[in-house]
């Protein structure tokens, strides 16, 4: 396995972990609290971004094209910002 | 061959041609779920799909709100407030519903304008274009009918303005729309009509039109690249199956769009305005939502007040009609943007005027616009866009041949690459310079109008001087670039030494 492919698989696993974690967290929210609206939206957004990234990696690998650095870095950065926002709200 | 046989074969020929016309446009004999080419994996090809995603999100959020909303004048506001304050995530739900509605209108507009510029309406996609335009009107109908439902003072007053405008439309359009949306049942009847249209009639019509459009998309496939020619089957022209390849791409776009909508809704939560009452309505300035603001701003120009209203609305209606029947007006075969400078410029002027009118309308609520100001702003915008567009065309059309004799012994590939790069840079700088020119020209007009209307102040004088300076820089920059381009081609008749600084004759 090439180093680049190995990196892609690791990112893939990490994304999956993040996705599952955010779904679990979504189910623990209190729907009556107004503050949890924000947390709900942030964690659902994390889930959607994770899904988009997993789908992107799957799709591009299937087409025998290189996984672009820019989309992966931008996606990871967005996830980090959202995670930080989710934890600090 | 006898005369009767000849007639029969001619009739059959006509029937076949007619069937062939319909088959070419409706794809009666084509397979379904046709694969999509690789070059279509680009968000600009799927703006319409994103509008559908927005429609789905609205359908879901709207269905939840339907559980609580009661469409009568006495309960509409109270039930909306109840959703806001007492339903779990109610405020969030209302905000998402509103913002996805805005996004749907914006995406539909972008989808239409992209289609306009790359001429997707041309044969054989005429019916597809007309269907899309009708879908766009239905989308605006969603906005118009949904705006009244919370029964706030803002929504009630704006809808009153809208329904009053319907009366000024040309007949029989006026009577038909009046029958559809106003009726004769007073406030209660109108609210119920708007509610029915918003949750039953318009979604049903949109779904039917969507089915027609999807079928036509299946028939014709996505449009070919505007540059013409068939893309290489090993590269951009490679066909990808709808499932899972293209479907996954669309899901990615939908997921990112959904995430953006959620975050925007959280960052800018909606605040419900005050409830409608005649006293409150008397104190508020009626203003339609932003997507109708450009039309409203046109009718606020003093020449269109009162008797001129009908003329203004007929003019707006004609724009919509012209856009709808565009495939039957623009019958030329070429789709290349590079050779359609008039067509592209008209599109750019339309976008610029809509943006200017919308922003202007937001800044001048309830104000009647003097004719001269209207003429200056709208005329100035059109003039600025025309100058930018035609000069950009002039530059882009000349650019590739200018750099050819520059290097002494370049390889053809490196020369092409270098020329392309230089061309892109010079074009970008040129567009930037012209953009500065348009901005400063707009600012200049604004300053002059302000000084005419409100008198001369120090601040206005500084602004005027700044805009004049910026305009001078833009004009000099554009002249310099055009002069150097003509210099490269040996087309200069009257030399200007100042513009030849650093120029070396090859």
Interface residues (C-beta under 8 A of the other chain):
Chain A: X31 X32 X34 X37 X38 X40 X41 X42 X44 X45 X48 X49 X51 X52 X55 X56 X58 X59 X62 X63 X82
Chain B: X88 X89 X91 X92 X240 X244 X245 X248 X249 X251 X252 X253 X255 X256 X258 X259 X262 X263 X265 X266
